[in-house]
Amino acid sequence: MQRFAIIGYPLKHSFSPLIHNRAFADLNMDAHYEKIEIAPEEFEREVERLKNSDFVGFNVTIPYKERIIPFVDQLSAEAVKIGALNTVKKIGKEWHGFNTDWIGFLKPLEKFSSSIKRCLLLGAGGAARGVFFALLHLPELQRIVLSNRTLKRAEELANQFRPFGQKTICVSDFESLLNMNERFDLIVNTTSVGMSGHNQTILLEPERVAHSKTVVYDLIYNPLKTILLKRAEERGLTTINGLPMLIYQAEEAFKIWTGRGFAEKTRTYLFDELPGLIE
């Protein structure tokens, strides 16, 4: 049996084992996926142990997507540019690192991509890295405004990605959002604001920076509707939560490990039934 896992901290609410074990079962593959929760102070020791184990692939989630890089032997071009990875495949005795988050983020936006010219990106943490890289692939996007609690962090992230695309990139802090007059075609929240277990609040009222066709995208999937998405829906705006991104990035990782995509019945289950488990 081939062994796969997700490493991170904490992992109590991770749906990755459910997703991948369902995918393995639907394709009759002799494989199993599990959780390996690693406390920050044990990270180096546990990663070395993992490297000498029989695991053939694993996912990496918060807070280790950047910290894992020194332990990986080869990185994909995308992972190098993003500066973070979420998928590792063992090839021979080497670990090869990939980032599938950016592909997962883009998939739900495909039908809107031709009308997205201006984007407001909230947050400059680890999750924003893959999103920023993905935004550079939207063909009509001309302008990105990156807003973060601290302006310095926003500047650092913006400077990292400026060389990779012909987009206008501006930065601001959250306080500046209150006086912003610009209207955006896409608003993306990459922060933890609105997540279950965190303060149920909102960074800004979406109508302050939205027009009637704005898409509001929140990477959070628990709850499925954050306050930001609820307010956007109340104003008739199109909304996307983080569940499709979770599923699509998982399928891209699955392809890296197995060379196969999810079975159609796996996708049906994940999109139709998984939301009920979250609610």
JOBEL-V196059 format. One record per residue. N is the residue number from 1. PHI is phi in radians with two decimals (none if undefined). OMEGA is omega in radians with two decimals (none if undefined). NEAR is the number of other ideal C-beta (glycine too) atoms within 12 Angstrom. Layout:
N|PHI|OMEGA|NEAR / N|PHI|OMEGA|NEAR
This chain:
1|none|3.07|14 / 2|-1.43|-3.08|21 / 3|-1.97|3.10|24 / 4|-2.30|-3.11|39 / 5|-2.78|2.91|37 / 6|-2.11|3.06|42 / 7|-2.02|-3.12|42 / 8|2.99|3.11|31 / 9|-2.84|-0.07|24 / 10|-1.48|-3.11|19 / 11|-2.21|-3.05|25 / 12|-0.93|-3.02|14 / 13|-1.80|-3.12|24 / 14|-1.20|3.08|29 / 15|-1.71|-3.09|31 / 16|-1.05|3.10|36 / 17|-1.05|3.12|28 / 18|-1.07|-3.10|26 / 19|-1.09|-3.02|36 / 20|-1.31|3.11|41 / 21|-1.17|3.03|29 / 22|-1.12|-3.13|31 / 23|-1.11|3.10|35 / 24|-1.08|-3.11|30 / 25|-1.12|-3.10|21 / 26|-1.18|3.10|23 / 27|-1.80|3.13|24 / 28|0.95|-3.14|11 / 29|-1.71|-3.14|25 / 30|-1.49|-3.07|14 / 31|-2.64|3.14|28 / 32|-2.49|-3.08|22 / 33|-2.16|-3.08|35 / 34|-2.41|3.10|27 / 35|-1.70|2.98|26 / 36|-2.22|-3.12|32 / 37|-1.46|-3.08|24 / 38|-2.11|3.08|30 / 39|-1.20|-3.07|17 / 40|-0.92|-3.09|18 / 41|-1.28|-3.14|9 / 42|-1.86|-2.95|17 / 43|-1.02|-3.06|25 / 44|-1.04|-3.12|18 / 45|-1.11|-3.10|15 / 46|-1.25|3.11|27 / 47|-1.18|3.08|29 / 48|-1.10|3.10|16 / 49|-1.11|3.13|17 / 50|-1.11|-3.11|32 / 51|-1.15|3.13|23 / 52|-1.71|-3.13|14 / 53|-1.65|3.14|20 / 54|-1.70|3.07|17 / 55|-1.18|-3.11|29 / 56|-1.80|3.10|28 / 57|-3.01|3.08|39 / 58|-2.75|3.02|45 / 59|-1.73|3.13|44 / 60|-2.19|3.12|43 / 61|-2.21|-3.08|39 / 62|-0.91|0.11|31 / 63|-1.90|-2.92|23 / 64|-1.95|-3.06|37 / 65|-1.14|3.07|35 / 66|-1.72|-3.07|27 / 67|-1.16|-3.10|25 / 68|-1.32|-2.97|39 / 69|-0.96|-3.13|27 / 70|-1.07|-3.11|17 / 71|-1.60|-3.09|30 / 72|-1.69|-3.06|33 / 73|-1.40|3.12|18 / 74|-2.44|3.12|21 / 75|-2.07|3.02|28 / 76|-1.18|3.14|28 / 77|-1.02|-3.14|15 / 78|-1.15|-3.14|29 / 79|-1.12|3.10|34 / 80|-1.11|-3.11|20 / 81|-1.17|-3.12|25 / 82|-1.28|-3.11|38 / 83|1.40|3.13|29 / 84|-2.78|3.08|39 / 85|-2.36|3.11|44 / 86|-2.29|-3.08|46 / 87|-2.44|3.10|45 / 88|-2.23|3.06|42 / 89|-2.13|3.10|35 / 90|-1.53|3.11|29 / 91|-2.12|-2.99|17 / 92|1.15|3.09|10 / 93|-1.83|-3.08|11 / 94|-1.74|2.99|16 / 95|-1.75|3.07|33 / 96|-1.93|-3.05|25 / 97|-1.84|-3.11|38 / 98|-2.40|2.99|40 / 99|-2.19|3.11|42 / 100|-1.88|-3.13|41 / 101|-1.03|-3.05|41 / 102|-1.16|3.09|39 / 103|-1.21|3.11|34 / 104|-1.04|3.12|39 / 105|-1.16|-3.04|43 / 106|-1.25|-3.02|35 / 107|-0.90|-3.12|29 / 108|-1.20|-3.11|32 / 109|-1.64|-3.00|34 / 110|-0.95|-3.08|21 / 111|-1.32|3.13|14 / 112|-1.87|-2.90|27 / 113|-1.03|-3.08|23 / 114|-1.24|-3.10|14 / 115|-1.92|-3.14|23 / 116|-1.70|3.13|34 / 117|-1.98|-3.12|26 / 118|-2.33|-3.09|32 / 119|-2.26|2.98|45 / 120|-1.86|-3.12|44 / 121|-1.88|-3.09|48 / 122|-1.74|3.11|45 / 123|1.82|3.14|37 / 124|-2.29|3.12|36 / 125|-1.50|-3.09|30 / 126|-1.04|-3.11|32 / 127|-1.14|-3.10|43 / 128|-1.23|-3.10|41 / 129|-1.08|-3.14|41 / 130|-1.12|3.13|44 / 131|-1.13|-3.13|45 / 132|-1.04|3.12|47 / 133|-1.06|3.13|37 / 134|-1.11|-3.12|43 / 135|-1.04|3.13|44 / 136|-1.13|3.14|32 / 137|-1.65|3.08|27 / 138|-1.36|-2.94|34 / 139|-1.12|-3.07|19 / 140|-1.67|-3.10|19 / 141|-1.15|-3.11|33 / 142|-1.98|-2.97|22 / 143|-2.44|3.06|25 / 144|-2.14|3.00|42 / 145|-1.90|-3.13|37 / 146|-1.71|-3.10|44 / 147|-2.07|-3.10|41 / 148|-2.49|3.13|34 / 149|-1.03|3.09|24 / 150|-1.89|-3.08|19 / 151|-1.15|-3.10|20 / 152|-1.06|3.14|14 / 153|-1.11|3.11|25 / 154|-1.11|3.13|33 / 155|-1.09|-3.13|21 / 156|-1.07|-3.14|21 / 157|-1.19|3.12|35 / 158|-1.06|-3.14|32 / 159|-1.14|3.13|18 / 160|-1.15|-3.02|26 / 161|-1.76|3.14|33 / 162|-0.97|-3.11|21 / 163|-1.22|-2.99|12 / 164|-1.66|-3.09|25 / 165|-2.74|-3.13|23 / 166|-1.72|3.13|16 / 167|-1.93|2.99|29 / 168|-1.41|-3.10|20 / 169|-2.10|3.11|32 / 170|-2.12|3.14|25 / 171|-2.23|3.07|34 / 172|-2.71|2.97|31 / 173|-1.72|-3.07|25 / 174|-1.10|-3.13|29 / 175|-1.08|-3.13|15 / 176|-1.17|3.14|24 / 177|-1.08|-3.09|30 / 178|-1.14|-3.12|15 / 179|-1.93|-3.08|14 / 180|-1.36|-3.13|25 / 181|-1.77|-3.05|11 / 182|-1.29|3.07|25 / 183|-1.94|-3.05|23 / 184|-2.01|3.08|40 / 185|-1.47|-3.13|35 / 186|-2.46|3.05|45 / 187|-2.08|-3.09|47 / 188|-2.14|3.04|50 / 189|-1.77|3.08|44 / 190|-1.89|-3.12|40 / 191|-1.51|3.10|34 / 192|-1.55|-3.13|28 / 193|-1.13|-3.11|28 / 194|1.84|-3.11|35 / 195|-1.30|3.07|28 / 196|-1.02|-3.12|21 / 197|1.62|3.08|14 / 198|-1.84|3.10|16 / 199|-1.05|3.12|14 / 200|-1.42|-3.06|17 / 201|-2.40|-3.05|18 / 202|-2.60|-3.13|28 / 203|-1.35|3.10|38 / 204|-2.78|3.03|31 / 205|-1.30|-3.01|22 / 206|-1.02|-3.09|38 / 207|-1.17|3.13|22 / 208|-1.17|-3.05|25 / 209|-2.25|-3.07|35 / 210|-2.02|2.93|33 / 211|-2.05|-2.99|25 / 212|-1.15|-3.10|15 / 213|-1.86|-3.10|21 / 214|-1.14|3.02|34 / 215|-1.74|3.13|36 / 216|-1.92|-2.98|46 / 217|-2.13|3.12|45 / 218|-2.02|-3.10|45 / 219|-1.18|3.12|42 / 220|-1.24|3.05|39 / 221|-2.14|3.06|35 / 222|-2.37|0.18|27 / 223|-1.35|3.13|24 / 224|-1.17|3.09|26 / 225|-2.14|3.05|27 / 226|-1.30|3.10|37 / 227|-1.05|3.12|28 / 228|-1.01|-3.12|43 / 229|-1.23|3.10|32 / 230|-1.10|3.13|22 / 231|-1.12|3.12|28 / 232|-1.12|3.13|37 / 233|-1.11|3.13|24 / 234|-1.04|-3.14|17 / 235|-1.75|3.03|23 / 236|1.36|-3.11|16 / 237|-1.55|3.06|31 / 238|-1.29|-3.11|27 / 239|-2.22|3.07|34 / 240|-2.39|3.05|38 / 241|-1.68|-3.02|36 / 242|-1.45|-3.08|39 / 243|-1.16|3.09|37 / 244|-1.02|3.11|31 / 245|-1.07|3.12|34 / 246|-1.02|-3.10|41 / 247|-1.20|-3.09|40 / 248|-1.19|3.11|33 / 249|-1.17|3.10|44 / 250|-1.13|3.14|43 / 251|-1.15|3.11|34 / 252|-1.14|3.06|33 / 253|-1.13|3.13|41 / 254|-1.03|3.11|39 / 255|-1.12|3.12|24 / 256|-1.08|-3.11|33 / 257|-1.29|-2.93|35 / 258|-2.01|-3.04|25 / 259|1.35|-3.10|11 / 260|-2.26|3.02|20 / 261|-1.53|3.09|21 / 262|-1.17|2.99|30 / 263|-1.17|-3.12|21 / 264|-1.05|-3.13|15 / 265|-1.22|3.05|16 / 266|-1.19|3.12|30 / 267|-1.04|3.14|24 / 268|-1.03|3.12|15 / 269|-1.07|-3.05|24 / 270|-1.15|-3.09|34 / 271|-1.45|-3.08|23 / 272|-1.68|-3.01|15 / 273|-1.89|-3.13|20 / 274|-1.01|3.11|27 / 275|-0.97|3.13|22 / 276|-1.16|3.11|12 / 277|-1.28|3.14|18 / 278|-1.35|3.14|23 / 279|-1.26|none|14
